[in-house]
Amino acid sequence: MIQPMKKPRKILFLTQLPPPIHGASKINEYIKTSIPINEKFDTVHINVITAKDLNDVQKFSWSKVAVIAKLYLKIIKSCLSTRFDLVFVTLSTDGIAFYKSALVWIIAAAFIRNRVIMLHEKGLEMTAQKNGFNRFITRWMINGSNLIVTSKLLLAEFDSYTAKKYVVCSGTPGTSTVRNGSFTGKNVPELLYLSNLIVEKGILFFVDICAELTRRGFAYHANIIGKESDISMAELQALIHERNLNRQVTLVGAKYNEEKDAYLRNSDFLIFPTFYKRETTPLVIQEAFKFGLIPLSSPEGGIPDLIEDGVDGFVIDPEDVAQYCDKIMWLSAHHERLNAFRKAGQAKFDNRFSLPVFEKNMVSVLDSALNY
């Protein structure tokens, strides 16, 4: 007798989707469009983002209150009309966004027994310790869910929680790009800053590094790619002019998709001296490996889990400008080592950071959470 096919289990995804574009929204978009995930499960996605751009994320406005109210009603209607087997929530960890996403979880949890929380930011426990209410609601949410973080280095924050914990490193589409020669099309190394123009993401340290390389007489060129945020394009251009870097540093602005990839393809070093307090596993480092760049970044969050120091990149304190310069100059002078770093990073991308690896791991975790 032929057994009837089992219906795929239904999952409600309550996540931030672009725009604006940032690491979490990109990963959530990959989940939404994933063929393996959509073949395995019956998925419904509701975009919980209410900010028009990154500068609007933590700001209050009455118009946003109306948008949030509509969002909560949409979630309730969806839960009333469909019996979901699991809800997947990406939780914000600070400020107004924390309370908004907490209420998203609370509403969904009233209808759905199996829950998954994925964190794209660290610092949730820091928020929990601010007051008794935060501690209560954080413990309720985490212990009432399966928890996904993007690096093993981010698990220590949750040692006191009883939730079942998983590590699923984010993924990036495509396969590594073959690179020929020591540098990209020029006789001088190309440096790249690729992130939003946020002080905590290290943009000012990047300018300091460029200034120090110039002071040392080192020949290079640098591109700054990113959307203005707490630093405007005009302010940054004025700083570049003030530091006499107009010949060495080009302020490009925001670039996406193929335009962004073209800059990655034609760069040698990614310089990302971030000290962002909620940094986890920035996708830009995965993109660097994909295109054969050598990443130099900080020990913030899960970055030391991405970069093997001295093998495929360097992990350096963000304020140690001299050390960044030393490593750039050393690798630039030792082409064999530079190419060895490059090959190691590309192999790591294909084995650990490609999108199919991420999708496989996510399917496995969702399966486990449904059966927990």
Residue pairs with C-beta under 8 A, 6 or more apart in sequence:
7 42
8 40
8 41
8 42
9 41
9 42
9 85
9 86
9 370
10 41
10 42
10 43
10 44
10 82
10 83
10 84
10 85
10 86
11 41
11 42
11 43
11 44
11 84
11 85
11 86
11 87
11 88
11 366
12 44
12 46
12 78
12 79
12 82
12 84
12 86
12 87
12 88
12 108
12 112
13 28
13 31
13 32
13 43
13 44
13 45
13 46
13 87
13 88
14 46
14 48
14 75
14 87
14 88
14 89
14 90
14 104
14 105
14 108
15 24
15 28
15 31
15 32
15 45
15 46
15 47
15 48
15 88
15 89
15 90
15 118
16 24
16 25
16 28
16 47
16 48
16 49
16 90
17 25
17 28
17 29
17 32
17 45
17 47
17 49
18 25
18 26
18 29
19 25
19 52
19 53
20 49
20 51
20 52
20 53
20 54
20 57
21 256
22 54
22 196
23 120
23 170
23 280
23 282
23 283
24 90
24 120
24 121
25 49
26 283
27 120
27 170
27 171
27 283
28 90
30 171
30 173
30 355
30 358
30 359
31 37
31 362
32 43
32 45
34 355
34 359
34 362
35 359
36 356
36 359
36 360
36 363
37 43
37 359
37 362
37 363
37 366
40 363
40 366
40 367
41 366
44 78
44 82
44 84
46 71
46 74
46 75
46 78
48 71
48 90
48 100
48 101
48 104
50 64
50 67
50 68
50 71
50 100
51 57
51 59
51 64
53 227
54 196
54 198
54 227
54 229
55 229
55 230
57 97
58 94
58 95
58 96
58 97
59 96
60 96
68 100
71 104
72 103
72 104
72 107
75 104
75 107
75 108
76 107
79 107
79 108
79 110
79 111
79 112
80 111
84 111
84 112
85 112
85 114
85 370
86 112
86 114
86 115
86 116
86 366
86 369
86 370
87 105
87 108
87 109
87 111
87 112
87 114
87 115
87 116
88 115
88 116
88 118
88 366
89 101
89 104
89 105
89 108
89 115
89 116
89 117
89 118
89 145
90 101
90 117
90 118
90 119
90 120
91 98
91 101
91 102
91 105
91 117
91 118
91 119
91 124
91 141
92 98
92 100
92 101
92 121
93 119
93 121
93 122
93 123
93 124
93 126
93 127
93 278
94 121
94 123
94 126
94 127
94 278
98 127
98 134
102 137
102 141
105 115
105 117
105 141
105 145
106 141
108 115
109 115
109 141
109 144
114 146
114 369
114 370
114 372
115 144
115 145
115 146
115 369
116 145
116 146
116 147
116 148
116 365
116 366
116 369
117 141
117 142
117 145
117 146
117 147
117 148
118 147
118 148
118 149
118 168
119 147
119 148
119 149
119 150
119 154
119 280
120 150
120 170
120 280
121 278
121 280
122 154
122 157
122 277
122 278
122 279
122 280
122 301
122 302
123 157
123 277
123 278
124 138
124 142
124 157
125 138
125 157
125 158
127 134
127 138
128 134
128 135
128 138
128 139
129 135
139 161
142 158
142 161
142 163
143 161
143 162
143 163
144 163
145 163
146 163
146 164
146 165
146 166
146 365
146 368
146 369
146 372
147 158
147 161
147 163
147 164
147 165
147 166
148 165
148 166
148 167
148 168
148 365
149 155
149 158
149 165
149 166
149 167
149 168
149 280
150 167
150 168
150 169
150 170
150 280
150 281
150 302
151 167
151 169
151 280
151 281
151 301
151 302
151 305
151 306
152 167
152 302
152 305
153 301
153 302
153 304
153 305
154 280
154 301
154 302
155 165
155 167
158 165
164 368
164 369
164 372
166 365
166 368
168 358
168 361
168 362
168 365
169 281
169 305
169 352
169 353
169 357
169 358
169 361
170 281
170 283
170 286
170 353
170 358
171 286
171 353
171 354
171 355
171 356
171 357
171 358
171 359
172 283
172 286
172 287
172 290
172 349
172 353
172 354
172 355
173 354
173 355
174 290
174 354
174 355
175 290
175 349
175 350
175 354
176 289
176 290
176 291
176 292
176 346
176 347
176 349
176 350
177 265
177 290
177 291
177 292
177 346
178 292
179 291
179 292
179 342
179 346
182 335
182 338
182 339
183 189
183 190
183 268
183 332
184 190
184 265
184 266
184 267
184 268
185 266
186 221
187 219
188 219
188 220
188 221
189 220
189 221
189 268
189 269
189 328
189 332
190 220
190 221
190 222
190 223
190 266
190 267
190 268
190 269
191 209
191 210
191 220
191 221
191 222
191 223
191 267
191 268
191 269
191 271
191 328
192 222
192 223
192 225
192 263
192 264
192 267
192 269
192 270
192 271
192 293
193 202
193 203
193 206
193 222
193 223
193 224
193 225
193 226
193 270
193 271
193 272
194 225
194 226
194 260
194 263
194 264
194 270
194 272
194 284
194 287
195 201
195 202
195 203
195 226
195 272
195 274
195 282
195 284
196 226
196 227
196 228
196 229
197 203
197 224
197 226
197 227
197 228
197 229
197 230
197 231
197 232
197 233
197 236
198 229
198 230
198 231
198 276
199 230
199 231
200 274
200 275
200 276
200 277
201 272
201 274
201 276
202 271
202 272
202 273
202 274
202 275
202 298
202 318
203 224
203 226
203 231
203 236
204 231
204 239
205 273
205 318
205 319
205 321
205 324
206 222
206 224
206 271
206 273
207 236
207 239
207 240
207 243
207 245
207 249
208 321
209 271
209 273
209 321
209 324
209 325
209 328
210 220
210 222
210 243
210 245
210 248
210 249
211 243
211 244
211 245
212 321
212 322
212 325
213 220
213 248
213 325
213 328
213 329
214 244
214 245
214 248
216 325
216 329
218 325
218 328
218 329
218 332
220 248
220 328
220 332
221 248
221 249
221 250
222 248
222 249
222 250
222 271
223 249
223 250
223 252
223 263
223 267
224 236
224 249
224 250
224 251
224 252
225 252
225 253
225 254
225 255
225 260
225 263
226 253
226 254
227 253
227 254
228 236
228 253
228 254
233 251
233 253
236 251
237 251
240 246
240 249
240 251
252 263
255 263
261 291
264 287
264 288
264 290
264 291
264 293
265 291
267 291
267 293
268 293
268 294
268 332
268 338
269 293
269 294
269 295
269 296
269 328
269 331
270 284
270 285
270 288
270 293
270 294
270 295
270 296
270 297
271 296
271 297
271 324
271 328
272 282
272 284
272 285
272 295
272 296
272 297
272 298
273 296
273 297
273 298
273 316
273 318
273 319
273 324
274 282
274 297
274 298
274 300
274 303
274 318
275 298
275 300
275 318
275 319
276 300
276 301
278 301
279 300
279 301
279 302
279 303
280 301
280 302
281 301
281 302
281 303
281 305
281 306
282 297
282 303
282 306
285 295
285 297
285 303
285 306
285 307
285 313
286 306
286 349
286 353
288 294
288 295
288 313
288 345
289 295
289 312
289 345
289 346
289 348
289 349
289 353
290 346
290 349
290 353
292 342
292 345
292 346
293 342
293 345
294 312
294 313
294 314
294 331
294 338
294 341
294 342
294 345
295 306
295 307
295 312
295 313
295 314
295 345
296 313
296 314
296 316
296 324
296 327
296 328
297 303
297 307
297 313
297 314
297 315
297 316
298 315
298 316
298 317
298 318
299 315
299 317
300 318
303 315
304 315
306 353
307 313
307 314
307 315
308 344
308 348
309 315
311 341
311 344
312 341
312 344
312 345
312 348
313 341
313 345
314 324
314 327
316 323
316 324
316 327
317 323
330 337
331 337
331 338
331 341
332 338
351 357
